[in-house]
Amino acid sequence: MAEPKGLMKPVRLKADMAEFCGVSELPRTEITKKLWDYIKANKLQTKSAGGKPENAGKYVVADAKLLKVFKNTNSTSKSGNLTDLRNMQEGDTIDMMQMAAVVSANVE
């Protein structure tokens, strides 16, 4: 059987993400799935930036558990967009397109 590559290759998780996922290594695709499963199960989506949780929309509302993971994020994308969530507080929102930056910031 071929060794997993790319997004399917397991990566080592930083401490906060490992605690969130319950394991120390996962493929990026599974990390993203676990985040979205949690967001959907806890109805942490909203249709507007800064909105209250309403279980739908393209923004994610940070609760205490997500905040521990989100606060590790400070990166610049290849297109030059900055994602700095270090000063984020509970109840703040992020655009769902920032989830890739969150995952990248939480792996070694």
N, C-alpha and C positions, 0 to 999 in steps of 0.2 A: 504494500500500500504506500502511495506517495506521501511524503511529508507535507503538511499544510503550509501554504505560502500566502503572502500578501495579507489581506484582511482576515483570512481564516487561520493564520498562524497565531498561536497563543502568545500573549505578551504578559510580562510581570506587572502587576498593579501596584500603585503606590498605596500606602497604608489606609487612607480614607476610602478610596475606591474598593480596596480589598475588603474592608469592613462592610461597605455597602453591598457588595456582590456576594460576600460570604466565601470567597476563594482568593487565592493569591495570583492565579494566572487564568486568563481567558482570551479568546480571539476578540478583536475590536468589535466584530459584528455582534457577539454575545453580550459585550459590555453595553453597547447601545440598546440592545433588546431589553436587558435588565432595567436600564434607566427608563425606557419607554413603558415597560410593563408597570413599573412603580408609579410613574406619572399618571398613567391611565387608571390604575387601580385606586389611586388617591384623588382622582379628578382635579389634577393640578394644571389644567390648561385653561387659557383665557383668550378671548378674541382681540384684546387690546393691550398694548404695553402698559404696565402698571395696573392692569385690571385684577379683579378678584377671581378666584378659581370658579370656572363654570363648566368644566368638563368638555370643552371644545375650543378650538382656535389654534393659532400658530405660536402663541407665547406660552412659556412654562413658568409657573409660579413656584418660587423656591420655598420649601418648608424646611424645618430644622435638619432633616436627614439629607436632603439634596444640597442644602447650603454648605455642609461640610465638604462635599465633593466640588461644588461650583467654585468655592473660594480658592481652590488651587489653580484656577485658570487665569493665565496672563500670557497671551500669545498673539502673534501677528500672522495672518494668513498669507498665502502666496500672492493674493491680490492686494495685500497691504491693509486689510481690515484688522483693527485691534480689538481683541476680546480680553478685557481686563475685568474680572469678576471678584477681585480680591477684597473690595469694599462692599460687596453685596450684602444685603440684609434680608432676613426672613420676610416674605411677602413681595419682594422685588421680582421682576420678570426678566426672562431672556428670550430672544427669538429662537425658535426651534432650529434654525440654521446654525446656531452657535454650539449645538450639541457635539459636533465633530471636534471643536476646539476643547470642549470639556473632557471628552474621552482622551484626546491626545495629551492634555495636561496632566492626566492621572495615570499614565503608564510610564514605565521606565524604559 
